[in-house]
Amino acid sequence: MSEISELIPVANTTNISRRADVLFVHGINADPRTTWMPDNKLQGFPEESWLYWLGEDIPDVAVWTLGYPASASGWKGFTMELKERADTITNLLLNHPDLDKNRPIIFVTHSMGGLLVKHILRRALSGDYPNAKSLVEQTKGIVFLSTPHRGSNLANFIEGLAFLLPSVNVSELRENEPTLLELNNWFCLNFNRLKLQVQVFCENQPTPAQKGFFGKLFRKIVVDKDSATLALPDVSVTSLDADHSSICWVKSYQFRKQEQLYGNVCQFIKECLSKFPNKERGEVPNPDNGSNNEAAIKLWKEKLAALREEQAIVIEAARKFELSKLIEECQQMIQELEYDA
């Protein structure tokens, strides 16, 4: 487990003419290496990891794995820790000598790592950091592996996390549930503004509580399809035959292209690259059918109407305040889209 925040090079990171950087981001109580490959393969990192194989199959992207302190016992004040880690990683990415501010970034995230990346984008978009908006402009795609997005199912995720990590204080996680819900609402409301693509996966197999025979007696699905679903049009969830840990693994180099995760992520990266052509090769960008302003404006107006309807009947003061902020963001987004139309 990393003691510091660092970008660990995996493949093609010295290629100065590369077209994009692909950053893998692990979750809580995890590691930048062990998250992405089975324990019995760790001796062969990075060459025996699918992160390295991606670099072979898509040679014009660099592949990195992001390490940061993620011990479960260290996430005592969970939401504050999430903010602090987001700030630290934002500074790391903005100041890293091998990351060009004009080069696209694609994130591949697992579990809470997906929430961390959303928090990074939110902090960058807020204007709190000088030049941080360049990070938002660079981010062209995010792959979410078993990341809990849906608010109604976040409590189930917290219970599942406590099931896998007994050292986590469940009551503290529950206290921070509203903040995490608000983060997910922010992401959905600002999705068009972020101008990125997403790919979403969930697990469909229960995860053992611990290794060994007795651990297998107690099993639980941590992030199911409902929990992994983003409240966004045209964004579906792909269910993989894996548990919360093995969803991150591609086990065979020989048969990697037949594995659903590997094939889908490769295709996703290529689709992201197609939006940003290589001018030296005379490539032409593919049109983005999802960027139709009229459809986007219609969607935002429908969302605004729903928020106002809820605001008219809600009693709780905290929710009223939250709805006011969401309505303001909606109105701002509609103005920007109408200006661009």
N, C-alpha and C positions, 0 to 999 in steps of 0.2 A: 504494500500500500504506500502511495506517495506521501512524503512528508512535506514536499513543496509543490507549487504549481509549475508544471513544465510541459513543453511540447516534445514528445519523443519521436524522432524520425523513424519511419518504417520503410518507405519506398519512394524513389525518384525525387527526394527532397533537395538534391543538388542540381537538378535540371532547371536551369534558369529560364528556359523557354516554355516551361509547363503552363498549362492553361487554367489550372485550378488547384486548390488545396483541399483535400478531404480530411476532416478532423473527426476522429472517433472520441466520444465523451461517455465515460462510465458513470454509474450512479453511486448511491450511498453504500458504504461499507464494501467498496469494490476497488479494483485495481486497473491501471491502464493496459496491463497485459493479460491478467487472468480472466478479465471479463470476456475477452474475445476468443478464447480458445480453451479446450479442456485441460485439466491439470496435467494429464500425462503427456501433453505436447509442449509444455512450457519451456523445456530445455531447448526447443528448436525455434524460439522466438527470435527475430520476427519471420524468418524464412518459412516456417511451417504454419504461419497464421494466414487467414484469408485476407487480412489487411494487406499483406505483402503480395498475395496473388492478385488482388485488385490492381496493384501497381504494375504487375506484369501484363494484365489483360487490357488495361487502359494506361498506356505508358506516358501520356501527356498530362497526367495528374500526379501530384505528390500526395502521399498518405502519411498522416501523423496520428498518434494517439495521445490524447491530453490526459496528463496525470495531475491530481490535486488532492489535498488532504480530505479523506472521505470516511474516516472512521465513524461508525455509528455512535460510539460513546462521545465523540467530539462534536456532534451536532446537537448540543444541549438546547440552546435557544434556536430552534430549527429555522424559523423564517429569517432571523438575523444572520444565522450562519449562511443561508442561501444567498442573501444580499452581499455579505462579505466575500464569499467565494466568487460571486458574479463580478464584483468590483475587481478582485485580484486577477481573474482570468481575462476580463476586459483589458486591463492594463498590459497583461502578458501578450495578448493578441495584437494590440495596437503598437506595441514597442518591439515585437519580435523581429530580429534583423532579416529573417528568411521569409517573412510574410509580406508580400507586396500589396499595398493598399488598393491597387488597381486590378488585382487578381481575384476572381470569384472564390468563395469558400462554400463548401458543402459539409454540413454536420451529419454524422451518424451517431445517434444517441440511444442510451439504454436507460429505462426506468426514470429515476429522478434526474439523470443527466439531461433528459429532454426538458424538464422544468427549469433546470439551471440555464440551458441555452435560451429558453424563452425569457428568463430574467435578464440575461446578458443583453438581449436585443431590446428589451424594455428600457434598461438603464441607458443603453447607447442612444436610443431614440429620444430619451427625455431631455437631452442637452446638458446633462450634468457633467459630462466629460468633454474636454476640448478634442475635436476631431473624431469623436466616437461614432458620429453618424456614418462615417466611412465604413465602419464595421457592418452596419445595417445594409448599406449599399452593396457591400461585398457578398453578403450572405444570400445565396441563390437557391439553396435547398436544404431541407432537414428531413432525415429519416428518423422516425420515432419507433423504437422497439420497446413494447410493453411500458409505455409512458402513460400515467393516469391523467386523462384530460377531462373527463366528464365529472362535473361537480357532484352529481347524485351518487356516484360510485367511489368518490374519493375516500369516504369513511371505510369502505371495504378494503381499499388499498392500504390504508393505515393499519387496519387489523392484520392484513396479510404481511405487511412489513414487520410488524411486531412479532408475528408468528415465526418469521425467518430470522429476525434479529432480536433476541430476547433482551439485549442491553439497551434497546431504544425505549425511552419513556413514552408510552402510548398516550398518556394524558397530555403531554407537551405537544405531541403531533396533532392531537385532536384540537387543542387550543389554536393551532395555526391553520386549521382547515379553511376558515373563511379567507385568509390571505392567499392561500393556494388557489382557491376557487376564483378569487378576483384576478389572479395572474392569468388563469386560463380564459376568463372572460375577456381580459385585455387582449390576449393573443388573437382570439376570434374576431373581435371588433376591429383590430388593426391589421388583419391578415392582408387585405388588398393594399394597404399602405406599405406593408413590408415587401411586397412584390417578390415573393418566393414561392417555390413549389414544396410540397410535402408528400411523404410516403409513410403510411402508418401500418404497423404490424402489432398483433397481440398473440399471446400464448393460448393454447387450448389444453395443456396438460398440467396437472397439479405438481407443485414443487415440494420435495421432501423438506421437513423442518431442519434436518441436518444430515450429514453423511452417515453411512452405516445402516444396519438392519433396522434399528429402532427409529431412526429418522424417517425411514420410508413408511413406517406405520402411520405417520402424521403428515398428510400432504394437503396442499391448498393451492388453488389458482389465485395468483396475486393480482394480476391485471387482466380481466376478461375483456371480451369484445366491447361491451357497453362502456366500460371504464376507459378503454383506449380510443373511443370514438371522439373525433373533433366535431364540434357543432359548426361545420362548414359545408357548403354545397359542393358536390362533385368530389369529395374526399372520402374514400372508402377505407375500410380496415381489412387487411389480409390476415387471416388466422393461420398460424404456423403450428405444425405438430411438434411442439416443444414446451418446456416449462420456463419459468421466469429466468433461469440461468442459461439453459441450453439454447434459448431463442437467439443468442448472440453468436452461436458457433456454426462454422462450416467445417466439417470434420475431414473431408477428403479432397486433396488436390486433384486427383484423377477425375473425380466425379463432381467437381465443384459447380460446373456449369449446368448440371442437372438439378442442383439444390435450389429450391425456390427463393430463399433469402438471397443467395449470391446472385442469381440471375436477375432478380428484381432490382437489387441495389445497383448492379452494373448498368442496367437499362436506365434507371433513374439518373445516375450520374451522366450518362450519355445524353439524356434528354435535357438536363440542365446545361450541359456544354453546348447543345445545339442552339440554345437561345443566345449564346455569346460566341459568334463565329470566330474562327481563326482567320484573320484578314490576310495573313501571309499565304494561306492556301486558297484564297478567293472564295471562302464559304459564305453562304447567305443565311441569315437567321431564319428559323422556323417561326411562323406567326403563332402568337399565344392567344388561342381562342377564348381563354378565360379572362382576358383583359378588356373585354367589351365594356365600355364605360356605362352605356345605357343599362345593361343588365346589372352591373355593380351598383349603380345609383338606385335602381329599383329594389335590390336586395337590402341596401342600407336603409332606405325609407321604410321598408316593411319591418326591419329590426327596430327602427326608431319608434314606429307606431306601437309595436309590442311593448317596448320599454315604457312609453308614456301611459299605456293602458295599465301596466302593472303599477306604475307610480301613483296612479289615481286611486288605487284600492289598497295599497300596502299601508300598514300601520306602523311597523317597526322603524324607528328613527334611523338606525344604522343602515338599513336596507334602502330607505328613502335617499339618504346621502349618497350611497353607492350608485343608485339609479340615476341621480342627478349627474354624477361624473360620467356614467356610461352614455347618457343622453347628450351631454356636451361633446363627447368624443364622436358620437354618431353624427351630430350636426357638423362638426369640423370636417369629418371625412366626406360627407355629402357635398360640402362647399368645395373641397379640393377636387373631387371628381367632376363636379359641374364646371369648375374653372378649366380643367383639362379637356373637357368634351368639345 
